[in-house]
Amino acid sequence: MKLFLAAAMALGVVVGHAATSRAAGMNNGWDSITITQDQCVTAAATAVERTGFAMQRDANSAWGFRPNDGITVRCIAQRQLVVFFVHLGQGDGAAARTLLDQLRAAFTAAAPARTGTTPAPAR
């Protein structure tokens, strides 16, 4: 009986903690671009850094991490497209959307003037 009671109390603590912790928040979006792949990846890398993340990049993307959070900007210039991904380890959709908007704004500010980004239509 004591073992059952101890197990029930431990489960209550775990469930209670899980219920009060915040869930992950995720969001994504895309914009049209009229710049080259190299210009896009350079702007993406700058945007990731300006958003406060430790940046890494390759020929197609720039991404960054900070404790519990990650962002990625994927450039597909041959399709005139840039895609943004945001994952918050603790947060909600609204917090992820705010970070997505900051990432997009940083990308637009870093991209060459002829970028002509057009936000994706709302779905």
N, C-alpha and C positions, 0 to 999 in steps of 0.2 A: 504494500500500500504506500509506504514512504517513497519507494522508487517511482511509482506511478505519479504521485503528487509532485515529486521533484521534476519528473519529465514534463508534466503538464505545465508547471511554472516556467520551466526553461522554454518550452514552446510558446508560451504566452509572451515572454520577453522578446523572442525572435520575431514572432508575428507582429507584435506591437511596434518593434523597431522598423520592420519592413513597411508597415502601414504609414509610419510618420516620415519615412525617407522619401525624397523626391524621385520621380521616375526620370528616365532619359528623355531628352527632347531632340527631335530631328527635323530637318527641313532641307529643301533643295529648290533650285530654280535655274533658269537658263536665260541667256540673252543672245541676240544676234550680234555678230561682229563683222567688221570689214578690214581687219588687220591681218598681218601674217602670223604664222604659228609662233615664230620666235618672239615677235612683239607681244603676242598674247601671253606666252609663258613668262616673259619678263614682267609684264603687268601683273600677272597672277602671283608671281613670287613677291613682288612689292606689296600687293594687297594682303597676302598672308602675313607678312612681317608687320605691316601697319595695323593689322587687327590684333597684334599681340601674341602671335604664335611663333614657335621655333620652326623655321621654314626649311623644307627640302624640296628639290625639284628634279624633274627629268625632262625629256624632250616634249612631253605632252601635258604635263601637269605640275602644279605646285601644291604642296600640302603642308599642314603644320599640326603640331600637337602641343597641348599643355595639359597639366594633370586633369584627367577625366574627360577632356574635350578634344575634338579633332575637326579640321576643315580641309576641304579639297577643292581646287579649281582645276577643271579639266578643259583643255583647249582642243577644239576640233575645227581649226581654221578652214580646212578644205570644205567643210560644210557650213562655214560662217557661223559657228556656234561656240559658246563658252558655257560650261555647266558648273554650278556651285553646289557643294554638299556641306552640311553642318550637322555635327553630332555633339550634343552636350550630355555628359555622363550624369549630371544632375541638373535638371531644369525641365522646362515644358516646351510645348510648341511655340508659345509666344516668345519665350527667351531665345529659342533657336531662330525664329523669324527675325528678331531684332539683330542677332549676330549675322544672319544672312544678308540683311539690308546693309549692315556696316561693311561686310565683305564686298558686296556688289558696288557700293559707293567707292570703296578704296580701289577696286579694280578699275572702275570708270575714270577715277582721278589719275591713276597711274598709266593708263593706256594712252597711246598717241591720240592726238586730237581728232583724227579721222576715224576713230573707233565706231562711232555711230551706234552704240549699244541701244538695243530696244528691249525693254522688259518683256518677258513672256506674258501672254494674255492670262488673266485670272481664270482658274478652272473651278 
